[in-house]
Amino acid sequence: MVQRDTLTENIPPHFADRTIPFNEPKPVSAARRIAAVVAAWLIPGAGHLTLGRYGRALMFFVTIVGAFIVGLRLHGHLYTPTVAEPGSLFHYDLITVLWSFAQVGSGLCYVASFVMGIGMTPIQQAAASPTFEYGNTFMFLAGLLNYLVVHDAFDIAAGRKR
Amino acid sequence: MHVLMMSLYAAMAAVVLATVDPKSDTTRERVLHGLKIFGSFLGIGLLLSWVLLPVPW
């Protein structure tokens, strides 16, 4: 038996195009949208938490913070942009700018590590560890995945996806 | 060690990429998509390592 929606079945045709079905995602206010994006960057998963997506929030937090911690435990290096050698095309060493950008994506994980000096051992000393490259790769992964998560939080807040 | 790290990397990437996938609506679709990503990471990684094995540098 087909159930009929008694609230919407008698809508006049000129209003029918302006109604939103119950199961369609709806955008939230601009303030909540901005809060979700900032929270998502600062703490992986926090943006989804503010939007009521608790399962996803927990999954993102565990995965991204886990990747960052694994990276640090494998002697990954926390990158900051370094000044290039004189005569270079750019003022900053471009590869360290890109690596820093990738790691900054993990939000407070990066900031807290920077403030506490974790992963800030001199690069020559850190590179002596056999797991140095593994560690860096996991830390880049954490930051870059969190950029995707921030984008996902924005899409949900804007009503573009569930 | 290398395969373990590669598997962990693939698992972490697959979890997030499958969850943010806009084309998957249900949990089942997301899980299947995640398994495909995980398998692709491992498969391509192993294939590349096999292809590059004879390269001397």
Backbone of each chain as ProteinMPNN parsed JSONL, in Angstrom:
{"seq_chain_A": "MVQRDTLTENIPPHFADRTIPFNEPKPVSAARRIAAVVAAWLIPGAGHLTLGRYGRALMFFVTIVGAFIVGLRLHGHLYTPTVAEPGSLFHYDLITVLWSFAQVGSGLCYVASFVMGIGMTPIQQAAASPTFEYGNTFMFLAGLLNYLVVHDAFDIAAGRKR", "coords_chain_A": {"N_chain_A": [[0.845, -1.184, 0.0], [0.595, 2.19, -0.849], [1.802, 4.887, 0.932], [0.465, 8.084, 1.505], [1.563, 11.428, 1.55], [0.033, 13.519, 3.566], [0.457, 16.133, 4.16], [1.705, 17.419, 2.037], [0.502, 16.708, -0.345], [-1.567, 18.241, -1.403], [-0.513, 20.657, -2.22], [-0.489, 23.761, -3.914], [0.391, 24.083, -7.402], [2.178, 26.229, -7.955], [3.583, 26.462, -5.612], [4.802, 24.097, -5.276], [7.367, 23.696, -6.362], [8.895, 25.032, -4.58], [9.117, 23.766, -2.204], [10.848, 21.748, 0.22], [11.793, 18.436, 0.336], [11.421, 16.135, 3.132], [13.649, 14.472, 3.61], [15.799, 15.683, 2.421], [19.083, 17.18, 2.598], [19.657, 20.038, 4.685], [20.835, 23.421, 4.697], [22.875, 24.893, 7.318], [23.061, 27.741, 9.589], [25.151, 30.619, 8.753], [26.982, 31.254, 10.775], [27.157, 28.865, 12.237], [28.185, 27.302, 10.263], [30.733, 28.406, 9.812], [31.797, 27.953, 12.348], [31.806, 25.165, 12.378], [33.679, 24.575, 10.376], [36.054, 25.764, 11.368], [36.308, 24.38, 13.788], [36.584, 21.811, 12.769], [39.065, 21.955, 11.546], [40.757, 22.565, 13.73], [40.408, 20.433, 15.648], [40.444, 17.239, 14.564], [37.465, 15.897, 13.305], [35.841, 17.341, 15.018], [34.29, 19.235, 13.741], [32.295, 17.736, 12.475], [31.14, 16.768, 14.741], [29.898, 19.045, 15.807], [27.921, 19.26, 13.966], [26.308, 17.184, 14.445], [27.023, 14.664, 13.504], [27.965, 12.119, 14.849], [29.157, 9.546, 14.708], [30.839, 9.664, 12.448], [32.487, 11.732, 13.31], [33.901, 10.577, 15.461], [35.25, 8.559, 14.092], [36.884, 10.03, 12.307], [38.426, 11.458, 14.147], [39.836, 9.442, 15.56], [41.234, 8.214, 13.438], [42.752, 10.301, 12.172], [44.121, 11.716, 14.241], [45.37, 9.493, 15.238], [47.015, 8.78, 13.053], [48.764, 10.961, 13.064], [50.009, 10.685, 15.583], [51.208, 8.169, 15.283], [53.009, 8.878, 13.293], [54.682, 10.69, 14.697], [55.715, 8.932, 16.607], [57.209, 7.327, 14.998], [59.416, 8.81, 14.558], [58.972, 11.042, 12.918], [59.388, 14.268, 11.374], [58.616, 17.569, 12.444], [57.703, 19.96, 10.3], [58.699, 23.308, 9.423], [58.482, 26.288, 7.445], [61.559, 26.931, 5.897], [64.211, 29.295, 5.355], [65.404, 29.789, 2.093], [68.497, 29.009, 0.327], [70.847, 31.659, -0.487], [70.238, 33.364, -3.583], [68.344, 31.669, -4.566], [65.246, 30.898, -6.285], [62.882, 31.373, -4.84], [62.056, 32.966, -1.684], [61.609, 31.328, 0.49], [62.389, 27.89, 1.174], [60.931, 25.833, -1.057], [60.004, 23.172, -0.839], [59.903, 22.694, 1.886], [57.924, 24.46, 2.57], [55.687, 23.314, 1.343], [55.597, 20.831, 2.694], [55.179, 21.728, 5.281], [52.692, 22.919, 4.96], [51.139, 20.652, 4.445], [51.329, 19.331, 6.922], [50.289, 21.213, 8.718], [47.61, 21.02, 8.339], [46.616, 19.225, 10.187], [45.832, 20.647, 12.381], [45.352, 21.365, 15.789], [46.994, 19.299, 16.601], [49.384, 19.728, 15.239], [49.988, 22.336, 16.137], [50.162, 22.007, 18.945], [52.277, 20.159, 19.103], [54.289, 21.723, 18.021], [54.465, 23.827, 19.887], [55.217, 22.41, 22.178], [57.558, 21.402, 21.339], [57.809, 18.883, 20.266], [58.955, 16.478, 17.983], [60.68, 18.23, 16.852], [63.362, 17.902, 16.582], [66.689, 18.49, 15.295], [66.975, 18.308, 11.735], [69.006, 16.721, 10.541], [69.682, 15.0, 12.589], [67.225, 13.744, 13.09], [66.793, 12.485, 10.649], [68.506, 10.392, 10.75], [67.257, 8.273, 11.85], [65.899, 5.066, 11.032], [63.181, 4.958, 10.53], [62.369, 7.433, 9.819], [61.344, 8.523, 7.338], [58.97, 7.082, 7.09], [57.599, 8.066, 9.304], [57.331, 10.823, 8.641], [55.65, 10.555, 6.404], [53.273, 9.556, 7.494], [52.56, 11.739, 9.067], [52.15, 13.715, 7.143], [50.004, 12.526, 5.862], [48.029, 12.65, 7.872], [47.552, 15.448, 8.087], [46.752, 16.136, 5.44], [44.517, 14.503, 5.033], [42.871, 15.631, 6.935], [42.308, 18.107, 5.798], [40.552, 17.299, 3.801], [38.487, 16.39, 5.42], [37.686, 18.749, 6.652], [36.642, 20.051, 4.433], [34.544, 18.318, 3.893], [32.976, 18.699, 6.178], [32.208, 21.335, 5.725], [30.666, 21.018, 3.4], [28.534, 19.458, 4.389], [27.483, 21.261, 6.252], [26.666, 23.25, 4.532], [24.561, 22.086, 3.328], [24.938, 20.465, 1.146], [25.452, 17.795, 1.172], [24.664, 14.718, 2.966]], "CA_chain_A": [[0.0, 0.0, 0.0], [1.397, 3.412, -0.945], [1.4, 5.899, 1.905], [0.451, 9.416, 0.901], [1.943, 12.496, 2.462], [-1.155, 14.384, 3.614], [0.842, 17.538, 4.305], [2.203, 18.028, 0.803], [-0.132, 16.241, -1.585], [-2.48, 19.239, -1.954], [0.162, 21.948, -2.404], [-0.727, 24.327, -5.246], [1.546, 23.866, -8.278], [3.177, 27.296, -7.919], [4.386, 26.291, -4.409], [5.394, 22.753, -5.251], [8.798, 23.772, -6.655], [9.598, 25.742, -3.507], [9.134, 22.949, -0.988], [12.01, 20.876, 0.37], [11.404, 17.15, 0.922], [11.912, 15.939, 4.501], [14.932, 13.779, 3.696], [16.863, 16.454, 1.764], [19.928, 17.901, 3.553], [19.351, 21.474, 4.764], [21.992, 24.192, 5.163], [22.779, 25.51, 8.641], [23.36, 29.173, 9.531], [26.541, 30.947, 8.391], [27.812, 31.195, 11.994], [27.407, 27.436, 12.538], [29.03, 26.791, 9.179], [32.111, 28.844, 10.097], [32.226, 27.247, 13.566], [32.072, 23.763, 12.021], [34.928, 24.503, 9.598], [37.187, 26.065, 12.261], [36.429, 23.25, 14.726], [37.067, 20.649, 12.016], [40.506, 22.098, 11.335], [41.466, 22.528, 15.005], [40.375, 19.072, 16.199], [39.835, 16.374, 13.542], [36.186, 15.309, 13.695], [35.028, 18.249, 15.837], [33.314, 19.889, 12.872], [31.173, 16.813, 12.314], [30.488, 16.689, 16.056], [28.994, 20.202, 15.947], [26.812, 19.092, 13.019], [25.517, 16.026, 14.881], [27.467, 13.413, 12.864], [28.837, 11.624, 15.926], [29.935, 8.381, 14.268], [31.92, 10.147, 11.556], [33.402, 12.539, 14.125], [34.774, 9.665, 16.204], [36.094, 7.862, 13.117], [37.905, 10.967, 11.821], [39.338, 11.786, 15.243], [40.714, 8.295, 15.826], [42.111, 7.957, 12.288], [43.696, 11.384, 11.86], [45.024, 11.901, 15.389], [46.169, 8.265, 15.271], [48.067, 8.871, 12.023], [49.756, 11.959, 13.502], [50.779, 10.11, 16.699], [52.067, 7.129, 14.695], [54.088, 9.61, 12.615], [55.633, 11.194, 15.702], [56.387, 7.792, 17.243], [58.169, 6.795, 14.018], [60.448, 9.84, 14.43], [58.698, 12.024, 11.868], [59.861, 15.624, 11.693], [57.614, 18.621, 12.329], [58.327, 20.915, 9.385], [58.319, 24.724, 9.335], [59.166, 26.824, 6.263], [62.919, 27.425, 6.163], [64.69, 30.254, 4.351], [66.215, 29.118, 1.062], [69.868, 29.501, 0.165], [70.894, 32.894, -1.29], [70.233, 33.155, -5.023], [67.254, 30.78, -4.968], [64.119, 31.56, -6.944], [61.94, 31.804, -3.812], [62.671, 33.325, -0.409], [61.561, 30.132, 1.338], [62.616, 26.593, 0.541], [59.566, 25.486, -1.475], [59.579, 21.845, -0.375], [59.535, 22.77, 3.312], [56.634, 25.162, 2.61], [54.658, 22.313, 1.007], [55.514, 19.846, 3.779], [54.558, 22.411, 6.429], [51.264, 23.067, 4.623], [50.511, 19.339, 4.628], [51.242, 18.993, 8.352], [49.442, 22.197, 9.412], [46.234, 20.558, 8.187], [46.157, 18.456, 11.353], [45.31, 21.589, 13.372], [45.979, 21.458, 17.109], [48.075, 18.305, 16.702], [50.597, 20.412, 14.776], [50.275, 23.492, 17.006], [50.602, 21.505, 20.255], [53.613, 19.578, 18.942], [55.219, 22.838, 17.787], [54.643, 24.55, 21.157], [55.927, 21.551, 23.131], [58.857, 21.03, 20.764], [57.839, 17.45, 19.901], [59.236, 16.294, 16.558], [61.444, 19.389, 16.369], [64.803, 17.631, 16.612], [67.313, 18.924, 14.039], [66.642, 17.402, 10.632], [70.084, 15.738, 10.314], [69.582, 14.011, 13.669], [65.981, 12.981, 12.895], [66.91, 11.674, 9.432], [69.342, 9.22, 11.017], [66.382, 7.163, 12.239], [65.449, 4.31, 9.843], [61.741, 5.124, 10.283], [62.129, 8.879, 9.629], [60.471, 8.778, 6.186], [57.643, 6.545, 7.437], [56.98, 9.028, 10.226], [56.917, 12.012, 7.873], [54.534, 10.211, 5.52], [52.055, 9.475, 8.308], [52.185, 13.096, 9.509], [51.56, 14.384, 5.961], [48.689, 11.896, 5.652], [47.092, 13.183, 8.869], [47.181, 16.814, 7.726], [46.037, 16.205, 4.157], [43.178, 13.927, 5.221], [42.029, 16.566, 7.698], [41.793, 19.117, 4.857], [39.361, 16.693, 3.184], [37.438, 16.332, 6.443], [37.194, 20.131, 6.786], [35.815, 20.274, 3.25], [33.332, 17.514, 4.075], [32.161, 19.388, 7.196], [31.609, 22.506, 5.064], [29.617, 20.529, 2.495], [27.373, 19.06, 5.198], [26.899, 22.481, 6.825], [26.044, 24.015, 3.445], [23.415, 21.326, 2.827], [25.254, 19.827, -0.141], [25.46, 16.341, 1.351], [24.151, 14.285, 4.277]], "C_chain_A": [[0.893, 1.252, 0.0], [0.89, 4.419, 0.082], [1.477, 7.27, 1.266], [0.811, 10.435, 1.966], [0.819, 13.523, 2.486], [-0.794, 15.861, 3.742], [1.163, 18.192, 2.967], [1.421, 17.637, -0.445], [-1.045, 17.297, -2.219], [-1.833, 20.61, -2.143], [-0.149, 22.475, -3.805], [0.536, 24.233, -6.1], [2.603, 24.958, -8.169], [4.007, 27.267, -6.634], [5.188, 24.989, -4.424], [6.905, 22.788, -5.478], [9.59, 24.377, -5.5], [9.617, 24.95, -2.197], [10.36, 22.046, -0.987], [11.534, 19.566, 0.983], [12.065, 16.946, 2.284], [13.311, 15.359, 4.552], [16.07, 14.516, 2.991], [17.729, 17.135, 2.82], [19.634, 19.402, 3.513], [20.579, 22.228, 5.252], [21.764, 24.747, 6.567], [23.166, 26.987, 8.504], [24.845, 29.403, 9.235], [27.456, 30.834, 9.606], [28.151, 29.741, 12.341], [28.324, 26.82, 11.501], [30.501, 27.129, 9.453], [32.649, 28.095, 11.317], [32.592, 25.801, 13.246], [33.409, 23.633, 11.294], [36.145, 24.748, 10.496], [37.415, 24.896, 13.232], [37.009, 22.03, 14.019], [38.567, 20.732, 11.78], [41.27, 21.922, 12.66], [41.547, 21.105, 15.561], [39.703, 18.176, 15.158], [38.551, 15.718, 14.051], [35.279, 16.26, 14.463], [33.973, 18.979, 14.996], [32.079, 19.025, 12.677], [30.411, 16.656, 13.629], [29.497, 17.849, 16.22], [27.784, 20.075, 15.018], [25.98, 17.84, 13.331], [25.885, 14.718, 14.204], [28.484, 12.738, 13.8], [29.728, 10.464, 15.483], [31.116, 8.796, 13.401], [32.96, 10.917, 12.365], [34.399, 11.637, 14.848], [35.765, 8.977, 15.258], [37.232, 8.766, 12.625], [38.924, 11.278, 12.916], [40.341, 10.657, 15.454], [41.723, 8.114, 14.683], [43.178, 9.042, 12.129], [44.652, 11.648, 13.02], [45.932, 10.671, 15.517], [47.317, 8.321, 14.267], [49.16, 9.842, 12.465], [50.643, 11.371, 14.613], [51.714, 9.006, 16.195], [53.271, 7.785, 14.012], [55.134, 10.113, 13.599], [56.416, 10.046, 16.343], [57.433, 7.163, 16.31], [59.252, 7.824, 13.682], [60.247, 10.754, 13.227], [59.113, 13.408, 12.328], [58.721, 16.624, 11.514], [58.225, 19.764, 11.506], [57.798, 22.328, 9.593], [59.042, 25.272, 8.1], [60.553, 27.364, 6.632], [63.35, 28.341, 5.015], [65.624, 29.538, 3.382], [67.619, 29.717, 1.002], [69.864, 30.765, -0.698], [70.96, 32.569, -2.794], [69.139, 32.23, -5.503], [66.098, 31.591, -5.552], [63.13, 32.121, -5.915], [62.678, 32.125, -2.517], [62.73, 32.111, 0.518], [61.834, 28.885, 0.509], [61.241, 25.982, 0.235], [59.103, 24.142, -0.908], [59.194, 21.878, 1.098], [58.213, 23.527, 3.494], [55.507, 24.156, 2.351], [54.494, 21.288, 2.128], [54.851, 20.464, 5.004], [53.06, 22.541, 6.196], [50.531, 21.74, 4.863], [50.326, 19.031, 6.11], [50.333, 19.937, 9.123], [47.969, 21.793, 9.326], [45.719, 19.795, 9.398], [45.826, 19.337, 12.546], [46.073, 21.604, 14.68], [47.069, 20.413, 17.318], [49.397, 18.962, 16.334], [50.984, 21.51, 15.757], [50.82, 23.008, 18.35], [52.009, 20.911, 20.163], [54.657, 20.671, 18.777], [55.522, 23.543, 19.107], [55.466, 23.712, 22.139], [57.273, 21.066, 22.596], [58.963, 19.551, 20.404], [58.053, 17.33, 18.392], [60.075, 17.416, 15.97], [62.953, 19.15, 16.463], [65.423, 18.059, 15.278], [67.178, 17.855, 12.959], [67.717, 16.342, 10.398], [70.014, 14.611, 11.345], [68.356, 13.119, 13.466], [66.113, 12.024, 11.71], [67.77, 10.442, 9.64], [68.489, 8.012, 11.409], [65.911, 6.408, 10.994], [63.965, 4.503, 9.534], [61.364, 6.591, 10.05], [61.136, 9.154, 8.5], [59.06, 8.234, 6.418], [56.894, 7.57, 8.299], [56.484, 10.259, 9.508], [55.669, 11.715, 7.046], [53.221, 10.139, 6.307], [51.607, 10.867, 8.764], [51.608, 13.912, 8.344], [50.155, 13.849, 5.719], [47.657, 12.499, 6.601], [46.607, 14.579, 8.456], [46.343, 16.877, 6.46], [44.644, 15.599, 4.26], [42.285, 14.897, 5.988], [41.53, 17.713, 6.816], [40.532, 18.585, 4.162], [38.187, 16.68, 4.157], [36.84, 17.725, 6.667], [36.245, 20.445, 5.625], [34.488, 19.528, 3.368], [32.403, 18.183, 5.091], [31.476, 20.603, 6.575], [30.45, 22.085, 4.151], [28.351, 20.132, 3.259], [26.679, 20.306, 5.749], [26.174, 23.304, 5.768], [24.847, 23.289, 2.846], [23.667, 20.654, 1.496], [25.279, 18.317, -0.037], [24.983, 16.012, 2.753], [25.282, 14.083, 5.264]], "O_chain_A": [[1.842, 1.338, 0.779], [-0.292, 4.761, 0.104], [2.44, 7.585, 0.567], [0.416, 10.318, 3.126], [0.664, 14.304, 1.547], [-1.617, 16.736, 3.472], [0.921, 19.385, 2.784], [1.665, 18.198, -1.513], [-1.279, 17.264, -3.427], [-2.536, 21.618, -2.218], [-0.08, 21.724, -4.778], [1.643, 24.299, -5.566], [3.795, 24.672, -8.274], [5.022, 27.958, -6.547], [6.14, 24.825, -3.661], [7.645, 22.013, -4.871], [10.814, 24.25, -5.448], [10.102, 25.453, -1.184], [10.849, 21.632, -2.038], [10.927, 19.58, 2.054], [13.125, 17.506, 2.561], [14.09, 15.709, 5.438], [17.196, 14.02, 2.966], [17.208, 17.619, 3.825], [19.392, 19.968, 2.447], [21.295, 21.739, 6.125], [20.634, 25.035, 6.964], [23.554, 27.429, 7.423], [25.679, 28.521, 9.433], [28.588, 30.366, 9.483], [29.288, 29.427, 12.693], [29.131, 25.94, 11.803], [31.385, 26.279, 9.346], [33.8, 27.658, 11.331], [33.569, 25.271, 13.775], [34.178, 22.708, 11.552], [37.144, 24.035, 10.403], [38.549, 24.479, 13.467], [37.822, 21.302, 14.589], [39.263, 19.717, 11.806], [42.287, 21.23, 12.714], [42.629, 20.63, 15.905], [38.511, 18.334, 14.893], [38.548, 15.065, 15.094], [34.075, 16.022, 14.555], [32.892, 19.299, 15.491], [30.953, 19.521, 12.71], [29.199, 16.441, 13.635], [28.387, 17.653, 16.715], [26.749, 20.7, 15.249], [25.071, 17.483, 12.583], [25.138, 13.746, 14.312], [29.692, 12.784, 13.568], [30.906, 10.405, 15.836], [32.242, 8.339, 13.597], [34.162, 10.777, 12.139], [35.601, 11.904, 14.845], [36.946, 8.829, 15.57], [38.383, 8.34, 12.535], [40.125, 11.354, 12.658], [41.548, 10.891, 15.519], [42.91, 7.891, 14.922], [44.361, 8.741, 11.972], [45.857, 11.79, 12.81], [47.109, 10.79, 15.859], [48.449, 7.958, 14.585], [50.346, 9.579, 12.263], [51.864, 11.533, 14.593], [52.864, 8.915, 16.623], [54.401, 7.313, 14.135], [56.334, 9.976, 13.361], [57.616, 10.161, 16.59], [58.403, 6.554, 16.761], [59.92, 7.721, 12.653], [61.21, 11.187, 12.594], [59.18, 13.683, 13.526], [57.956, 16.539, 10.554], [59.145, 20.446, 11.959], [56.622, 22.531, 9.895], [60.108, 24.771, 7.744], [60.694, 28.154, 7.565], [62.918, 28.186, 3.873], [66.511, 28.785, 3.787], [67.884, 30.786, 1.553], [68.985, 30.934, -1.544], [71.641, 31.634, -3.214], [68.998, 32.012, -6.706], [65.99, 32.799, -5.341], [62.601, 33.218, -6.097], [63.778, 31.628, -2.276], [63.714, 31.88, 1.221], [61.551, 28.833, -0.688], [60.482, 25.655, 1.148], [57.938, 23.994, -0.537], [58.272, 21.179, 1.518], [57.473, 23.276, 4.446], [54.497, 24.152, 3.055], [53.37, 20.92, 2.471], [54.06, 19.813, 5.686], [52.256, 22.311, 7.1], [49.434, 21.721, 5.42], [49.278, 18.525, 6.51], [49.675, 19.521, 10.076], [47.171, 22.197, 10.171], [44.509, 19.725, 9.614], [45.562, 18.818, 13.63], [47.284, 21.825, 14.7], [47.973, 20.619, 18.127], [50.404, 18.784, 17.019], [52.141, 21.616, 16.163], [51.82, 23.532, 18.842], [52.838, 21.135, 21.046], [55.761, 20.577, 19.312], [56.68, 23.826, 19.416], [56.316, 24.247, 22.85], [58.032, 20.404, 23.305], [60.064, 19.021, 20.254], [57.39, 18.018, 17.616], [60.179, 17.551, 14.751], [63.733, 20.102, 16.427], [64.759, 17.999, 14.243], [67.255, 16.658, 13.235], [67.395, 15.194, 10.09], [70.249, 13.443, 11.035], [68.426, 11.903, 13.642], [65.615, 10.899, 11.752], [67.769, 9.538, 8.804], [68.939, 6.87, 11.315], [65.558, 7.038, 9.997], [63.528, 4.246, 8.412], [60.187, 6.948, 10.079], [60.194, 9.926, 8.677], [58.076, 8.843, 5.998], [55.731, 7.889, 8.055], [55.355, 10.7, 9.727], [54.744, 12.525, 6.993], [52.184, 10.606, 5.838], [50.409, 11.14, 8.839], [50.686, 14.706, 8.536], [49.233, 14.605, 5.413], [46.544, 12.822, 6.189], [45.408, 14.858, 8.471], [45.339, 17.587, 6.41], [43.697, 16.104, 3.657], [41.085, 14.979, 5.727], [40.444, 18.241, 7.054], [39.567, 19.322, 3.961], [37.044, 16.926, 3.773], [35.631, 17.863, 6.85], [35.181, 21.033, 5.82], [33.438, 20.047, 2.988], [31.19, 18.23, 4.891], [30.309, 20.874, 6.857], [29.394, 22.718, 4.136], [27.237, 20.434, 2.83], [25.453, 20.407, 5.723], [25.186, 23.976, 6.066], [24.187, 23.819, 1.952], [22.723, 20.307, 0.786], [25.142, 17.624, -1.046], [24.901, 16.883, 3.619], [25.039, 13.72, 6.415]]}, "seq_chain_B": "MHVLMMSLYAAMAAVVLATVDPKSDTTRERVLHGLKIFGSFLGIGLLLSWVLLPVPW", "coords_chain_B": {"N_chain_B": [[58.106, -4.96, 8.021], [57.837, -2.789, 6.204], [55.582, -3.555, 4.661], [53.69, -3.717, 6.668], [53.539, -1.042, 7.519], [52.651, 0.083, 5.132], [50.155, -1.13, 4.914], [48.859, -0.112, 7.164], [48.855, 2.612, 6.546], [47.309, 2.519, 4.2], [44.896, 1.606, 5.267], [44.135, 3.697, 7.001], [43.913, 5.854, 5.216], [41.911, 4.824, 3.555], [39.687, 4.62, 5.251], [39.014, 7.322, 5.801], [38.743, 8.434, 3.192], [36.682, 6.865, 2.127], [34.61, 7.527, 3.833], [34.126, 10.254, 3.376], [33.269, 10.184, 0.812], [31.148, 11.428, -1.634], [29.388, 10.014, -3.233], [28.57, 7.698, -2.041], [25.854, 6.559, -0.284], [24.86, 4.84, 1.682], [25.854, 2.894, 4.595], [26.816, 0.394, 3.864], [27.621, 0.817, 1.203], [29.691, 2.608, 1.664], [31.491, 1.042, 3.139], [32.153, -0.925, 1.249], [33.324, 0.707, -0.701], [35.476, 1.683, 0.776], [36.913, -0.704, 1.174], [37.623, -1.229, -1.45], [39.345, 0.932, -1.951], [41.352, 0.423, -0.074], [42.297, -2.078, -0.987], [43.179, -1.257, -3.501], [45.287, 0.484, -2.87], [47.096, -1.316, -1.628], [47.417, -3.259, -3.655], [48.399, -1.762, -5.882], [50.7, -0.76, -4.721], [52.187, -3.123, -4.207], [52.421, -4.068, -6.827], [53.882, -2.002, -8.069], [56.256, -2.186, -6.6], [57.127, -4.685, -7.419], [57.482, -4.259, -10.17], [59.474, -2.326, -10.107], [61.557, -3.664, -9.0], [63.779, -4.785, -10.585], [65.113, -2.453, -11.214], [68.143, -0.757, -10.964], [68.783, 1.528, -9.402]], "CA_chain_B": [[57.915, -3.588, 8.511], [57.344, -1.922, 5.144], [54.211, -3.968, 4.309], [52.838, -3.344, 7.811], [53.334, 0.404, 7.443], [51.843, 0.337, 3.94], [48.791, -1.56, 5.222], [48.295, 0.851, 8.121], [48.633, 3.835, 5.771], [46.177, 2.275, 3.303], [43.681, 1.498, 6.072], [43.767, 5.031, 7.487], [43.458, 6.648, 4.063], [40.659, 4.249, 3.048], [38.595, 4.963, 6.181], [38.596, 8.72, 5.616], [38.3, 8.668, 1.812], [35.378, 6.224, 1.924], [33.585, 8.229, 4.618], [33.793, 11.55, 2.764], [32.838, 9.982, -0.576], [29.782, 11.949, -1.791], [28.526, 9.133, -4.028], [28.097, 6.588, -1.21], [24.786, 7.021, 0.608], [24.621, 3.919, 2.794], [27.06, 2.373, 5.263], [27.314, -0.733, 3.064], [28.355, 1.385, 0.058], [30.941, 3.2, 2.168], [32.405, -0.05, 3.508], [32.651, -1.519, -0.001], [34.224, 1.688, -1.315], [36.697, 1.676, 1.587], [37.666, -1.931, 0.876], [38.218, -1.062, -2.792], [40.487, 1.856, -1.829], [42.396, -0.302, 0.667], [42.847, -3.065, -1.901], [43.914, -0.569, -4.57], [46.569, 0.949, -2.307], [47.996, -2.461, -1.438], [47.69, -3.887, -4.952], [49.277, -0.901, -6.692], [51.998, -0.712, -4.023], [52.915, -4.376, -4.457], [52.724, -4.13, -8.262], [54.986, -1.071, -8.34], [57.498, -2.703, -6.009], [57.553, -5.806, -8.256], [57.956, -3.698, -11.444], [60.708, -1.564, -9.884], [62.586, -4.521, -8.398], [65.032, -4.899, -11.357], [65.773, -1.156, -11.44], [69.334, -0.801, -10.098], [69.034, 2.71, -8.576]], "C_chain_B": [[57.268, -2.702, 7.436], [55.892, -2.256, 4.778], [53.242, -3.592, 5.425], [52.522, -1.851, 7.763], [52.429, 0.771, 6.262], [50.381, -0.028, 4.197], [48.114, -0.572, 6.163], [47.948, 2.163, 7.412], [47.388, 3.672, 4.894], [44.866, 2.224, 4.075], [43.205, 2.885, 6.523], [43.228, 5.894, 6.346], [42.099, 6.148, 3.576], [39.474, 4.629, 3.935], [38.089, 6.378, 5.903], [38.054, 8.949, 4.202], [36.93, 8.05, 1.554], [34.279, 6.98, 2.665], [33.188, 9.55, 3.974], [33.292, 11.41, 1.327], [31.384, 10.442, -0.766], [28.841, 11.003, -2.531], [27.968, 7.966, -3.211], [27.068, 7.114, -0.213], [24.614, 6.137, 1.837], [25.947, 3.438, 3.388], [27.675, 1.244, 4.448], [28.139, -0.221, 1.876], [29.695, 1.965, 0.503], [31.959, 2.122, 2.507], [33.003, -0.683, 2.245], [33.641, -0.594, -0.692], [35.56, 1.733, -0.562], [37.553, 0.442, 1.309], [38.339, -1.85, -0.49], [39.451, -0.17, -2.713], [41.657, 1.147, -1.149], [43.095, -1.315, -0.252], [43.667, -2.418, -3.01], [45.27, -0.09, -4.077], [47.56, -0.206, -2.223], [48.405, -3.061, -2.777], [48.664, -3.066, -5.783], [50.662, -0.811, -6.053], [52.822, -1.955, -4.306], [53.326, -4.493, -5.924], [53.91, -3.229, -8.61], [56.302, -1.609, -7.791], [58.037, -3.866, -6.85], [58.14, -5.296, -9.584], [59.317, -3.023, -11.247], [61.85, -2.409, -9.324], [63.872, -4.618, -9.23], [65.763, -3.568, -11.547], [66.943, -1.02, -10.471], [69.518, 0.428, -9.202], [67.839, 3.035, -7.702]], "O_chain_B": [[56.308, -1.977, 7.695], [55.069, -1.357, 4.606], [52.107, -3.196, 5.16], [51.374, -1.447, 7.943], [51.565, 1.641, 6.368], [49.475, 0.678, 3.754], [46.943, -0.235, 5.987], [46.89, 2.748, 7.645], [46.53, 4.553, 4.843], [43.845, 2.73, 3.61], [42.019, 3.201, 6.434], [42.215, 6.576, 6.496], [41.231, 6.948, 3.226], [38.388, 4.924, 3.436], [36.884, 6.603, 5.784], [37.017, 9.591, 4.035], [36.107, 8.633, 0.848], [33.149, 7.067, 2.185], [32.017, 9.927, 4.025], [32.932, 12.404, 0.695], [30.483, 9.901, -0.126], [27.623, 11.17, -2.465], [27.009, 7.317, -3.629], [27.362, 7.995, 0.595], [24.264, 6.624, 2.912], [27.006, 3.559, 2.772], [28.897, 1.137, 4.345], [29.211, -0.749, 1.578], [30.703, 1.833, -0.191], [33.144, 2.26, 2.204], [34.204, -0.943, 2.18], [34.667, -1.039, -1.205], [36.628, 1.81, -1.17], [38.777, 0.538, 1.218], [39.458, -2.326, -0.679], [40.479, -0.465, -3.324], [42.802, 1.255, -1.587], [44.323, -1.394, -0.286], [44.706, -2.939, -3.417], [46.279, -0.234, -4.768], [48.7, -0.104, -2.676], [49.581, -3.339, -3.012], [49.634, -3.597, -6.323], [51.675, -0.789, -6.753], [54.012, -1.862, -4.608], [54.425, -4.952, -6.236], [54.818, -3.627, -9.34], [57.342, -1.5, -8.441], [59.25, -4.025, -6.985], [59.148, -5.813, -10.068], [60.2, -3.127, -12.099], [62.976, -1.93, -9.189], [64.961, -4.545, -8.662], [66.911, -3.554, -11.992], [66.751, -1.157, -9.263], [70.353, 0.377, -8.299], [67.876, 4.001, -6.94]]}, "name": "protein", "num_of_chains": 2, "seq": "MVQRDTLTENIPPHFADRTIPFNEPKPVSAARRIAAVVAAWLIPGAGHLTLGRYGRALMFFVTIVGAFIVGLRLHGHLYTPTVAEPGSLFHYDLITVLWSFAQVGSGLCYVASFVMGIGMTPIQQAAASPTFEYGNTFMFLAGLLNYLVVHDAFDIAAGRKRMHVLMMSLYAAMAAVVLATVDPKSDTTRERVLHGLKIFGSFLGIGLLLSWVLLPVPW"}
